[in-house]
Amino acid sequence: MKLKLVFTILFGLLLSACAQNLRILHTNDSHAAYEPASNGQGGYLALEYHLDEARSERRNSLWLDAGDMQTGSIISSLEYDGLKGGAVLEVFERLELDAATFGNHEFDVSEAHARALTQRAAFPFLSANILNPDGSSFGRAPYQIFRKGNTKVAVIGLTIDSLPERVKPENVAKLSILPYTDAIDRVLDEADAASDLVVILSHNGWEADSLLATQLDERVDMIIGGHSHLAFPVAKEINGIYILSSGSHLQYLGQADLRIKQDRIASFDNRLIPLTQAPADYHSKLAPFLEESIGELERKLNKVVGILPEAFESDKFRVTTSILWAAQAMVWEYPTADLAMVNNGGFRRNLPEGEVTLRDLHEYIPFGNTIVFFSCYGRDLMTAQARNLEIMETKPYDIMTVSEASWLVDSAEDFLIGNNPLQLDKIYRVVSHDYILSQWDKYLGFKPFDVEEQGDLFLDAIINQIQKQFGPRESGD
């Protein structure tokens, strides 16, 4: 009996001294991309298949998502079980996601909606730097320990600290957002002591992650990042810390295989798995849910509403013909306005020439912004013009497009509004949407007055004008 006990103890010690194998799977910025892209890669069903394959090869695996699983397709606009975007959560639950961090797009709707996503998700949203008014994490926790076999992994969540500039400020106004190192310092000692591996799950962007790595020490082993939409076939290594990112829109599944020995990574290998479609004989458990939850809606949204005479091109830093048309369409839809303003970042995909469906337009303008009117002086418009010329050069965020083609000119004399030269002391009525109004200091450089909120959807105005101007001809015409 004593011999058996001694053997058991020695065997346990031997196991603890041996290297431990772990596979980390990772995604980021999936943006509700539930179906394959035009290249045939991607979509939830392809993700399901490759997750199954990767997990079957390595029992001890952990899947982490670095944020922005919401906003980008009709499935994130769909109400499921009473929650907009609830179907996205359901998919990630069925695919057995271990943990996520918040992307900025998880806060697109409101604070209450982001909180509901957090509470409804079967997996934990982790956040060390977004805090409630009482100082607690806005997520399920600042970090969590995951045990995979004999390996304990601490995962710490971080979200981009410029969040108030990327969503409507009121959506995060009651929350505190800590600097990255301050947030990590609050939990790192505790997380490191309780684990064999420390991973920061970050939606900060590549530049912020690479700088952060230089400010950390050997207690942190890895950063899995999002926001920049970059795909790293080979992990970056900075200051002894591996940085991984798998691109965006579920084109790839990231995979890192590690051997961990004595609280350190003894060997490391990573790759990106192209999310090709499953073979015909693969049995998907997810497919019936997708068909049930979005099948009928998708069929309705496949209605053709217009024939685009040319491609609609999106560009955050350049006035394109189609974004200029969209701004002009606002004035056609609301003719009491003198001019319209839209932000280029509100247009999220390119649309090819030819037939355009309701579904295409929901994905072209996915944010649910509502129409607002406000007033300003002509001199204010020159201030906004100067601000946007600067943004074009420095690219800190997207520019605005104004309904007048002469918008980005050098002088008031050349700036025409309704074929008349801009008058600096004249009051102009502007139609725009609530995102620009909420970010007036960023886009406009002046504070609007006489604000009137319409409540109409910006998307509906664009759909209506496309139907009027480019609507398909009736059969027999």
C-alpha positions in Angstrom: 0.0 0.0 0.0 2.8 2.4 0.9 4.6 1.4 -2.3 1.6 2.3 -4.3 1.3 5.7 -2.6 5.0 6.4 -3.3 4.6 5.4 -6.9 1.5 7.7 -7.3 3.4 10.6 -5.8 6.5 10.1 -7.9 4.3 9.7 -11.1 2.6 13.0 -10.2 5.9 14.7 -9.8 7.1 13.3 -13.0 4.1 14.6 -14.9 4.4 18.1 -13.4 8.1 18.2 -14.4 7.3 17.2 -18.0 6.4 19.7 -20.7 2.7 20.2 -21.3 1.1 20.5 -24.8 -1.5 23.1 -25.6 -3.2 24.3 -28.8 -4.6 27.8 -28.8 -7.1 28.6 -31.6 -8.0 32.2 -32.2 -10.2 34.5 -34.3 -10.8 38.2 -34.4 -12.9 40.8 -36.2 -15.3 38.2 -37.6 -18.0 40.9 -38.1 -20.9 38.4 -38.3 -19.5 37.0 -41.5 -21.8 34.0 -41.5 -21.4 33.0 -45.1 -18.4 32.4 -47.4 -16.7 35.5 -49.1 -16.5 35.8 -52.8 -13.3 33.7 -52.8 -15.2 30.8 -51.3 -13.5 31.0 -47.9 -15.0 31.8 -44.6 -18.4 31.7 -42.9 -19.7 30.0 -39.7 -20.0 26.5 -41.3 -16.4 26.6 -42.5 -15.3 27.7 -39.0 -17.3 24.9 -37.5 -15.5 22.3 -39.6 -12.0 23.6 -39.1 -12.5 23.9 -35.3 -13.7 20.3 -35.2 -10.6 19.2 -37.2 -8.2 21.2 -35.0 -9.7 20.0 -31.8 -9.7 16.4 -32.9 -5.9 16.6 -33.4 -5.2 18.1 -30.0 -7.5 17.4 -27.1 -6.1 20.2 -24.9 -7.2 23.2 -27.0 -8.5 26.7 -26.1 -10.4 28.9 -28.5 -10.2 32.7 -27.9 -11.8 35.6 -29.9 -10.3 39.1 -29.9 -13.5 41.1 -30.4 -15.8 42.6 -33.1 -17.9 39.5 -33.6 -20.9 41.9 -34.1 -21.8 44.4 -36.9 -21.3 43.6 -40.5 -24.1 41.4 -41.8 -27.8 40.8 -41.5 -27.3 38.1 -38.7 -25.9 40.8 -36.4 -28.9 43.1 -37.3 -31.4 40.3 -36.6 -33.2 40.1 -33.3 -32.8 36.6 -31.9 -34.5 35.7 -28.6 -35.2 39.4 -28.1 -31.7 40.6 -28.5 -30.1 42.2 -31.6 -27.1 40.2 -32.5 -28.3 37.4 -30.3 -27.9 34.8 -33.1 -24.2 35.6 -33.3 -23.8 34.8 -29.6 -25.7 31.6 -30.2 -23.4 30.5 -33.0 -20.3 31.1 -30.9 -21.9 29.2 -28.0 -22.7 26.3 -30.2 -19.1 26.3 -31.5 -17.9 26.3 -27.9 -15.9 29.5 -27.7 -13.9 29.6 -24.5 -13.6 33.4 -24.1 -13.8 36.8 -25.9 -12.9 40.3 -25.3 -14.9 43.4 -26.4 -14.4 45.0 -29.7 -15.6 48.5 -30.3 -18.5 47.1 -32.4 -19.9 45.3 -29.4 -20.8 48.9 -28.2 -22.4 50.1 -31.5 -26.0 50.0 -30.2 -25.9 51.2 -26.6 -24.4 50.5 -23.2 -27.5 48.5 -22.3 -27.2 46.4 -25.4 -23.5 45.7 -24.8 -24.3 44.8 -21.2 -27.1 42.5 -22.5 -24.6 40.8 -24.9 -22.3 40.2 -21.9 -25.0 38.8 -19.7 -26.6 36.6 -22.4 -23.3 35.1 -23.7 -22.6 31.5 -22.5 -18.9 32.3 -22.8 -17.2 35.1 -20.8 -16.4 38.5 -22.2 -13.3 39.5 -20.3 -12.2 43.1 -19.8 -9.5 44.5 -17.5 -9.7 48.1 -18.7 -13.5 48.8 -19.2 -14.9 49.4 -15.8 -18.4 50.0 -14.4 -19.0 53.1 -12.2 -18.4 50.9 -9.1 -14.9 49.9 -10.4 -15.9 46.3 -11.4 -15.2 44.9 -14.8 -17.8 45.6 -17.5 -17.1 42.1 -18.7 -17.7 38.9 -16.8 -14.3 39.5 -15.1 -11.0 41.2 -15.9 -9.4 37.8 -16.5 -10.1 34.1 -16.2 -8.1 30.9 -15.6 -8.8 28.1 -18.0 -7.5 24.6 -17.2 -6.7 22.4 -20.2 -5.2 19.1 -19.2 -2.4 20.0 -16.7 -2.0 23.5 -18.1 -3.6 26.6 -16.5 -4.0 29.5 -18.9 -4.7 33.1 -17.6 -6.6 35.2 -20.2 -6.7 38.9 -19.6 -9.1 41.0 -21.7 -8.3 44.5 -23.2 -10.3 46.8 -25.5 -9.0 49.9 -27.4 -8.7 52.9 -25.2 -10.1 55.3 -27.8 -13.5 53.6 -27.6 -15.4 56.9 -27.0 -14.2 58.1 -30.4 -15.3 55.0 -32.2 -18.8 54.7 -31.0 -21.5 57.1 -29.9 -20.0 58.7 -26.7 -23.2 58.1 -24.8 -22.7 54.4 -25.3 -19.7 54.4 -23.0 -20.1 57.7 -21.1 -20.8 56.0 -17.7 -17.8 53.6 -18.1 -14.2 54.2 -17.2 -11.5 53.1 -19.7 -8.1 52.4 -18.1 -4.8 52.7 -19.9 -3.6 49.3 -20.9 -0.6 49.0 -18.6 -2.6 50.3 -15.6 -5.3 47.7 -16.3 -2.8 44.9 -16.6 -0.9 45.9 -13.5 -4.1 45.5 -11.4 -4.4 41.8 -12.1 -1.1 40.5 -13.5 0.6 39.3 -10.3 -2.5 37.4 -9.3 -3.1 35.9 -12.8 0.6 34.9 -13.2 0.7 33.2 -9.8 -2.4 31.1 -10.7 -1.3 30.0 -14.2 1.3 28.4 -16.4 0.7 30.8 -19.3 -0.5 34.4 -19.4 -2.4 35.5 -22.6 -3.6 39.1 -23.2 -6.7 39.0 -25.4 -6.6 42.4 -27.0 -8.8 44.5 -29.3 -6.3 47.4 -29.4 -4.8 47.2 -32.9 -1.3 46.1 -34.0 0.5 49.4 -33.2 -0.9 49.5 -29.6 -0.2 45.8 -29.1 3.4 46.0 -30.4 4.1 49.1 -28.1 2.4 47.3 -25.2 4.7 44.3 -25.6 7.7 46.6 -25.0 6.2 47.7 -21.7 5.5 44.2 -20.3 7.8 41.7 -18.7 8.3 37.9 -18.8 5.1 37.3 -16.9 3.2 37.8 -20.1 3.7 35.1 -22.8 1.4 36.1 -25.6 -0.9 38.8 -27.1 -3.8 37.7 -29.3 -4.9 40.8 -31.1 -7.7 42.3 -33.1 -9.0 45.6 -34.6 -6.3 46.1 -37.3 -7.6 43.2 -39.4 -4.1 42.0 -40.0 -3.3 38.3 -40.6 0.1 37.1 -39.3 1.1 33.7 -40.9 4.1 33.8 -38.6 3.7 35.3 -35.1 5.5 38.5 -34.3 7.8 38.3 -31.4 8.6 41.5 -29.4 10.3 41.6 -26.1 10.0 37.8 -25.8 6.2 38.1 -26.2 4.4 36.4 -29.2 1.8 38.5 -31.0 -0.9 36.7 -33.1 -3.7 37.9 -35.3 -5.8 36.0 -37.8 -7.1 38.8 -40.1 -10.8 39.4 -40.3 -14.2 38.2 -41.6 -13.3 34.5 -40.8 -10.9 34.1 -43.7 -8.6 32.2 -41.4 -8.5 30.4 -38.1 -5.3 31.1 -36.1 -3.6 28.1 -34.5 -0.7 28.1 -32.1 0.8 24.9 -30.7 2.9 25.2 -27.5 4.9 23.1 -25.2 4.9 24.6 -21.7 7.6 23.7 -19.2 8.2 25.2 -15.8 5.9 28.2 -16.4 7.6 29.0 -19.7 7.0 28.3 -23.4 9.5 25.6 -24.3 8.5 25.5 -28.0 6.1 27.4 -30.2 4.7 27.0 -33.7 1.8 28.8 -35.3 -0.1 29.0 -38.6 -3.2 30.4 -40.2 -5.7 27.8 -41.4 -7.6 29.0 -44.5 -11.3 28.5 -43.8 -12.2 26.5 -46.8 -15.6 24.9 -47.0 -16.3 21.5 -45.4 -16.4 18.4 -47.6 -19.8 17.2 -48.7 -19.9 14.3 -46.2 -19.3 16.5 -43.2 -22.2 16.6 -40.8 -22.8 20.1 -39.5 -24.6 20.6 -36.3 -24.8 24.3 -36.9 -26.4 24.4 -40.3 -30.0 23.7 -39.1 -29.8 26.6 -36.7 -28.6 29.0 -39.4 -31.3 28.0 -41.7 -34.0 28.4 -39.0 -32.7 31.7 -37.6 -31.9 33.6 -40.8 -33.2 31.6 -43.7 -36.6 33.3 -44.1 -35.2 36.8 -43.4 -32.4 36.2 -45.9 -34.9 35.2 -48.6 -36.9 38.5 -48.0 -33.7 40.5 -48.1 -32.7 39.0 -51.4 -35.2 41.3 -53.1 -33.6 43.4 -55.8 -34.2 47.1 -55.1 -32.1 48.7 -57.9 -29.6 48.3 -60.7 -26.5 50.3 -59.8 -25.1 52.0 -62.9 -21.6 51.7 -61.5 -19.8 50.1 -58.6 -20.4 51.7 -55.2 -16.9 52.0 -53.7 -16.2 52.6 -50.0 -13.1 54.5 -48.8 -12.5 56.0 -45.4 -10.1 58.7 -46.6 -11.3 59.6 -50.1 -14.5 61.1 -51.5 -15.8 58.4 -53.9 -18.5 58.9 -56.4 -20.9 56.6 -54.5 -20.4 58.2 -51.1 -20.9 61.6 -52.7 -24.1 60.2 -54.2 -25.3 59.0 -50.8 -24.7 62.4 -49.3 -26.7 64.0 -52.2 -29.4 61.4 -51.7 -29.9 62.7 -48.2 -30.8 66.2 -49.6 -33.1 64.7 -52.2 -34.8 62.7 -49.4 -35.0 65.7 -47.1 -35.2 68.8 -49.4 -35.6 71.3 -46.6 -31.9 70.8 -45.9 -29.2 73.0 -47.6 -26.6 70.3 -47.5 -25.9 66.8 -46.1 -23.0 65.3 -44.2 -22.1 61.6 -43.9 -19.0 59.9 -42.5 -17.1 57.6 -44.9 -16.5 55.0 -42.3 -20.3 54.3 -42.2 -20.1 52.6 -45.5 -18.7 49.1 -44.9 -18.4 47.2 -48.2 -18.1 47.7 -51.9 -21.1 47.0 -54.1 -20.5 45.9 -57.7 -22.3 47.4 -60.7 -25.6 45.8 -61.4 -28.4 44.4 -59.2 -28.3 45.4 -55.6 -30.5 43.8 -52.9 -31.9 44.8 -49.6 -29.4 42.5 -48.0 -26.5 44.2 -49.9 -27.6 47.5 -48.6 -27.9 46.3 -45.0 -24.3 45.2 -45.2 -23.3 48.4 -47.0 -24.7 50.5 -44.2 -24.9 48.3 -41.1 -25.0 50.6 -38.2 -28.6 51.7 -37.6 -27.8 55.4 -37.5 -30.8 57.8 -37.5 -31.4 61.1 -39.3 -30.8 64.4 -37.5 -30.9 68.0 -38.6 -28.8 70.8 -37.2 -27.8 74.4 -38.1 -24.4 76.0 -38.5 -22.8 79.1 -40.0 -20.9 79.2 -43.3 -17.7 79.9 -41.3 -18.4 76.7 -39.4 -18.4 74.7 -42.6 -15.0 76.2 -43.5 -13.8 74.9 -40.1 -15.1 71.4 -40.8 -13.5 71.6 -44.3 -10.1 72.4 -42.8 -10.6 69.6 -40.2 -11.3 67.0 -42.9 -8.4 68.1 -45.2 -6.2 67.4 -42.2 -7.8 64.0 -41.6 -7.1 63.1 -45.2 -3.4 63.6 -44.6 -2.9 62.2 -41.1 -5.7 59.5 -41.2 -6.5 59.3 -37.5 -10.0 58.3 -38.5 -12.4 58.5 -41.5 -13.3 61.8 -43.2 -16.8 63.2 -43.9 -18.3 63.6 -47.3 -20.6 66.6 -47.9 -23.3 66.7 -50.6 -21.6 69.5 -52.5 -18.9 68.3 -54.9 -16.9 71.5 -54.1 -16.6 70.5 -50.4 -12.9 70.0 -50.2 -11.7 73.2 -51.8 -9.3 75.9 -50.6 -11.5 78.9 -50.3 -15.1 80.0 -49.5 -15.5 81.5 -53.0 -15.1 78.1 -54.6 -17.3 76.3 -52.1 -20.8 76.2 -53.7 -24.0 75.3 -51.9 -26.9 74.9 -54.3 -24.8 76.6 -57.0 -24.4 79.6 -54.8 -21.1 80.6 -53.1 -20.8 79.9 -49.4 -21.7 82.9 -47.2 -19.6 82.9 -44.0 -22.3 84.6 -41.9 -25.3 82.7 -43.3 -27.0 80.0 -41.3 -27.3 76.7 -43.1 -29.5 73.7 -42.3 -27.7 70.4 -42.4 -29.1 66.9 -42.6 -26.9 64.2 -41.2 -27.1 61.3 -38.8 -26.7 60.7 -35.1 -23.2 59.4 -35.2 -21.7 62.5 -36.7 -23.8 64.6 -34.2 -22.4 62.6 -31.3 -18.8 63.0 -32.6 -19.1 66.7 -33.6 -15.8 67.7 -32.0 -14.0 65.0 -34.1 -15.6 65.5 -37.5 -16.9 69.1 -37.4 -14.8 71.1 -35.1 -17.8 73.2 -34.2 -20.8 72.6 -32.0 -24.1 72.4 -34.0 -27.2 74.3 -32.8 -31.0 73.9 -33.4 -30.6 70.1 -33.4 -33.7 68.1 -34.4 -33.6 64.3 -34.2 -35.9 62.7 -36.8 -35.6 59.1 -35.7 -35.7 57.9 -39.4 -33.1 55.3 -40.3 -30.3 56.7 -42.5 -30.3 53.3 -44.3 -34.0 53.7 -45.2 -33.3 57.1 -46.9 -30.6 55.5 -49.1 -32.8 52.5 -49.9 -35.7 54.8 -50.9 -33.4 56.9 -53.2 -31.9 53.8 -54.8 -35.4 52.5 -55.5 -36.4 55.9 -57.0 -33.4 56.4 -59.2 -32.1 52.9 -60.0 -35.2 50.7 -59.3 -35.5 47.7 -61.6 -37.8 48.0 -64.5 -41.1 46.3 -64.3 -41.5 43.3 -66.7 -42.9 44.4 -70.0 -41.2 47.8 -69.9 
